[in-house]
């Protein structure tokens, strides 16, 4: 079911190991998808809602009477929401607001010289488009994870787009609508895929105001549309299939480890589930548990496909130091540490979207109710990128204020550097202010 990669003894034998290549990500071709989404985005750019409606019919099999979801439908969805789900969403929102509230930044003024200051102001993006996928699963949690940090940052205008569903009258799933209503989001569009991102990026005169930033996960076509539209709007990231890595030793419970690997595999046949351990007995026990769990889980075919793919595997290492080197190179979206002294080992991790420490901090907790954000870097991009946060929705702007004496004091230095770069007018823009000196 799941392949095994044995690294034990290979370093001692003098072999050079490229940890990044040992467990490749599932193959997704964003560049190829670009050619598919380019005409879609151009069509929406030039024909607006007419194009959106036609594309929605073509791709979703739905001909929406209205692209924007009316407020009454949002209210109805919230009123009909299962009380248990509503309570869970409200608690998820409360915890997310606690964590993201502590991410807010304050303006800082630095006195560089007497009479010369630089202030860094943190200004929220004015208008944001939030994409909530609706493919193999329903993601009200993604509404929470996108909306809460934007609201905490102070974004004044939010628009949510989510694919229409035939079984719900051409509107997004009612739980998505209910989550929007809980968060006070009133601008929701029943549009999915590349056409949704193009609509948000370009806007539709008189109907949809263009946004400044688009965030949220999606399939390869959504990722391709983000790449294509980057520059027209800001984007958070090009999200790929979800992934989990678990670094574990003999103290880990194989039932916990197997359950966590399956929990991510049920997202997508391309999802990656990777166990890294120095204990062969644990590897054997987890393999046996995976066989048991995949026969009883709801999405068994999807899970089996993901676990059998080249993007998943059990990696046997000499020791936890080698295991840590491997997971740092792999740079997982989600990294669990289930070892002795898990907190100390987690403190040494450099590359991960989020780190889950110990046996009682599963990834599923982070997906819904830890307070952390679950929109995280995938495909190894955790080596250079962060997950969604309040900072995603803020722009740092430097405000420079010098008085006459402070400028005069550095005028010679500016002139010298300008001459060194053969840009004399730069220096003259300063010395012109002191014509008689």
URGIRA-V905650 format. One record per residue. N is the residue number from 1. D_FIRST is the distance of its C-alpha to the first C-alpha in Angstrom with 1 decimal. Layout:
BEGIN
n: [N | N]
d_first: [D_FIRST | D_FIRST]
END
This chain:
BEGIN
n: [1 | 2 | 3 | 4 | 5 | 6 | 7 | 8 | 9 | 10 | 11 | 12 | 13 | 14 | 15 | 16 | 17 | 18 | 19 | 20 | 21 | 22 | 23 | 24 | 25 | 26 | 27 | 28 | 29 | 30 | 31 | 32 | 33 | 34 | 35 | 36 | 37 | 38 | 39 | 40 | 41 | 42 | 43 | 44 | 45 | 46 | 47 | 48 | 49 | 50 | 51 | 52 | 53 | 54 | 55 | 56 | 57 | 58 | 59 | 60 | 61 | 62 | 63 | 64 | 65 | 66 | 67 | 68 | 69 | 70 | 71 | 72 | 73 | 74 | 75 | 76 | 77 | 78 | 79 | 80 | 81 | 82 | 83 | 84 | 85 | 86 | 87 | 88 | 89 | 90 | 91 | 92 | 93 | 94 | 95 | 96 | 97 | 98 | 99 | 100 | 101 | 102 | 103 | 104 | 105 | 106 | 107 | 108 | 109 | 110 | 111 | 112 | 113 | 114 | 115 | 116 | 117 | 118 | 119 | 120 | 121 | 122 | 123 | 124 | 125 | 126 | 127 | 128 | 129 | 130 | 131 | 132 | 133 | 134 | 135 | 136 | 137 | 138 | 139 | 140 | 141 | 142 | 143 | 144 | 145 | 146 | 147 | 148 | 149 | 150 | 151 | 152 | 153 | 154 | 155 | 156 | 157 | 158 | 159 | 160 | 161 | 162 | 163 | 164 | 165 | 166 | 167 | 168 | 169 | 170 | 171 | 172 | 173 | 174 | 175 | 176 | 177 | 178 | 179 | 180 | 181 | 182 | 183 | 184 | 185 | 186 | 187 | 188 | 189 | 190 | 191 | 192 | 193 | 194 | 195 | 196 | 197 | 198 | 199 | 200 | 201 | 202 | 203 | 204 | 205 | 206 | 207 | 208 | 209 | 210 | 211 | 212 | 213 | 214 | 215 | 216 | 217 | 218 | 219 | 220 | 221 | 222 | 223 | 224 | 225 | 226 | 227 | 228 | 229 | 230 | 231 | 232 | 233 | 234 | 235 | 236 | 237 | 238 | 239 | 240 | 241 | 242 | 243 | 244 | 245 | 246 | 247 | 248 | 249 | 250 | 251 | 252 | 253 | 254 | 255 | 256 | 257 | 258 | 259 | 260 | 261 | 262 | 263 | 264 | 265 | 266 | 267 | 268 | 269 | 270 | 271 | 272 | 273 | 274 | 275 | 276 | 277 | 278 | 279 | 280 | 281 | 282 | 283 | 284 | 285 | 286 | 287 | 288 | 289 | 290 | 291 | 292 | 293 | 294 | 295 | 296 | 297 | 298 | 299 | 300 | 301 | 302 | 303 | 304 | 305 | 306 | 307 | 308 | 309 | 310 | 311 | 312 | 313 | 314 | 315 | 316 | 317 | 318 | 319 | 320 | 321 | 322 | 323 | 324 | 325 | 326 | 327 | 328 | 329 | 330 | 331 | 332 | 333 | 334 | 335 | 336 | 337 | 338 | 339 | 340 | 341 | 342 | 343 | 344 | 345 | 346 | 347 | 348 | 349 | 350 | 351 | 352 | 353 | 354 | 355 | 356 | 357 | 358 | 359 | 360 | 361 | 362 | 363 | 364 | 365 | 366 | 367 | 368 | 369 | 370 | 371 | 372 | 373 | 374 | 375 | 376 | 377 | 378 | 379 | 380 | 381 | 382 | 383 | 384 | 385 | 386 | 387 | 388 | 389 | 390 | 391 | 392 | 393 | 394 | 395 | 396 | 397 | 398 | 399 | 400 | 401 | 402 | 403 | 404 | 405 | 406 | 407 | 408 | 409 | 410 | 411 | 412 | 413 | 414 | 415 | 416 | 417 | 418 | 419 | 420 | 421 | 422 | 423 | 424 | 425 | 426 | 427 | 428 | 429 | 430 | 431 | 432 | 433 | 434 | 435 | 436 | 437]
d_first: [0.0 | 3.8 | 6.6 | 9.7 | 13.2 | 16.1 | 19.4 | 21.4 | 24.7 | 24.5 | 27.1 | 29.3 | 29.2 | 30.6 | 27.6 | 27.8 | 24.6 | 24.2 | 21.9 | 22.1 | 20.5 | 17.7 | 15.4 | 17.0 | 17.4 | 16.2 | 19.0 | 21.8 | 25.3 | 27.9 | 30.6 | 29.9 | 29.9 | 33.3 | 34.9 | 33.8 | 35.0 | 38.2 | 40.2 | 39.0 | 40.2 | 43.5 | 44.0 | 43.8 | 46.0 | 48.7 | 48.5 | 47.3 | 46.5 | 47.2 | 44.3 | 42.1 | 42.8 | 42.3 | 38.9 | 37.8 | 38.7 | 36.9 | 33.6 | 33.5 | 35.6 | 38.1 | 41.7 | 42.6 | 46.2 | 46.1 | 43.8 | 44.7 | 43.7 | 47.0 | 47.6 | 48.1 | 44.5 | 43.3 | 45.6 | 44.5 | 40.8 | 41.6 | 43.8 | 41.3 | 38.4 | 37.0 | 38.9 | 35.8 | 34.1 | 37.5 | 37.9 | 34.4 | 35.1 | 38.6 | 37.2 | 34.6 | 37.5 | 39.7 | 37.3 | 36.5 | 40.3 | 40.9 | 38.4 | 39.4 | 43.1 | 43.0 | 41.9 | 45.2 | 47.3 | 51.0 | 53.4 | 54.7 | 58.0 | 58.7 | 62.3 | 62.1 | 65.9 | 68.8 | 69.0 | 65.6 | 62.4 | 58.9 | 57.1 | 53.4 | 53.0 | 49.7 | 50.0 | 47.5 | 46.3 | 48.5 | 46.2 | 42.4 | 40.1 | 36.9 | 34.0 | 31.7 | 28.8 | 28.3 | 25.3 | 22.2 | 23.7 | 27.1 | 28.1 | 31.4 | 30.2 | 30.4 | 34.0 | 34.7 | 33.1 | 35.0 | 38.3 | 38.9 | 39.1 | 41.2 | 43.6 | 43.9 | 44.6 | 47.4 | 46.3 | 48.9 | 47.3 | 43.7 | 42.3 | 38.9 | 37.2 | 34.4 | 33.4 | 35.3 | 33.7 | 35.3 | 34.8 | 36.9 | 39.8 | 38.7 | 38.4 | 35.4 | 33.6 | 36.2 | 34.2 | 34.4 | 38.1 | 38.7 | 37.1 | 39.5 | 42.4 | 41.6 | 41.7 | 44.9 | 43.5 | 45.7 | 44.8 | 41.6 | 40.8 | 38.7 | 37.4 | 34.0 | 32.5 | 34.6 | 37.7 | 37.5 | 37.4 | 40.3 | 42.3 | 42.0 | 42.7 | 45.7 | 46.9 | 48.9 | 52.7 | 54.1 | 50.7 | 48.1 | 49.0 | 46.9 | 44.9 | 44.8 | 41.2 | 37.9 | 35.0 | 31.8 | 28.2 | 27.2 | 25.2 | 25.8 | 29.2 | 30.3 | 29.5 | 31.4 | 34.3 | 34.5 | 34.7 | 37.3 | 39.4 | 39.3 | 43.0 | 44.1 | 42.4 | 40.6 | 36.9 | 34.6 | 31.6 | 29.3 | 26.2 | 22.8 | 19.4 | 19.0 | 17.2 | 16.9 | 17.0 | 17.5 | 19.7 | 19.8 | 21.4 | 21.9 | 23.8 | 20.9 | 19.8 | 16.0 | 16.5 | 18.0 | 15.6 | 12.5 | 14.9 | 16.0 | 12.6 | 12.1 | 15.8 | 15.6 | 12.5 | 14.6 | 17.3 | 16.1 | 13.4 | 14.6 | 14.4 | 13.3 | 11.9 | 12.7 | 13.5 | 16.4 | 17.7 | 20.2 | 19.1 | 16.6 | 17.1 | 16.0 | 12.8 | 12.2 | 13.4 | 11.4 | 8.0 | 9.8 | 11.2 | 8.3 | 7.5 | 11.3 | 11.8 | 9.8 | 11.7 | 14.9 | 14.9 | 17.2 | 15.3 | 12.1 | 11.7 | 12.5 | 10.1 | 7.0 | 8.7 | 9.5 | 6.4 | 5.1 | 8.8 | 11.0 | 12.5 | 9.9 | 9.3 | 10.7 | 14.2 | 16.3 | 20.0 | 23.3 | 24.7 | 24.8 | 27.2 | 24.8 | 22.2 | 24.8 | 25.6 | 22.1 | 21.8 | 25.3 | 24.5 | 21.4 | 23.7 | 21.3 | 22.5 | 21.7 | 21.7 | 21.5 | 23.2 | 22.5 | 24.6 | 28.1 | 30.7 | 28.2 | 31.2 | 32.6 | 29.4 | 28.9 | 32.5 | 31.6 | 28.9 | 30.4 | 27.8 | 26.0 | 26.7 | 26.9 | 26.3 | 25.5 | 27.0 | 26.2 | 24.3 | 26.4 | 25.9 | 22.6 | 22.0 | 22.7 | 26.1 | 26.8 | 25.6 | 28.4 | 30.9 | 31.1 | 33.8 | 31.9 | 31.1 | 27.6 | 28.5 | 27.2 | 26.8 | 23.5 | 22.4 | 24.0 | 27.3 | 27.6 | 29.2 | 32.2 | 32.0 | 32.2 | 31.0 | 33.4 | 36.5 | 40.2 | 40.8 | 38.9 | 41.8 | 44.6 | 46.6 | 48.6 | 52.1 | 54.6 | 58.2 | 60.8 | 64.3 | 66.9 | 70.7 | 73.4 | 73.8 | 70.1 | 69.7 | 72.9 | 71.7 | 68.6 | 70.3 | 71.0 | 67.4 | 66.1 | 68.7 | 67.8 | 64.1 | 64.9 | 67.2 | 64.6 | 62.2 | 65.1 | 65.0 | 68.5 | 68.6 | 66.1 | 68.6 | 71.4 | 69.8 | 70.3 | 73.7 | 75.1 | 75.1 | 77.6 | 80.1 | 82.9 | 81.1]
END
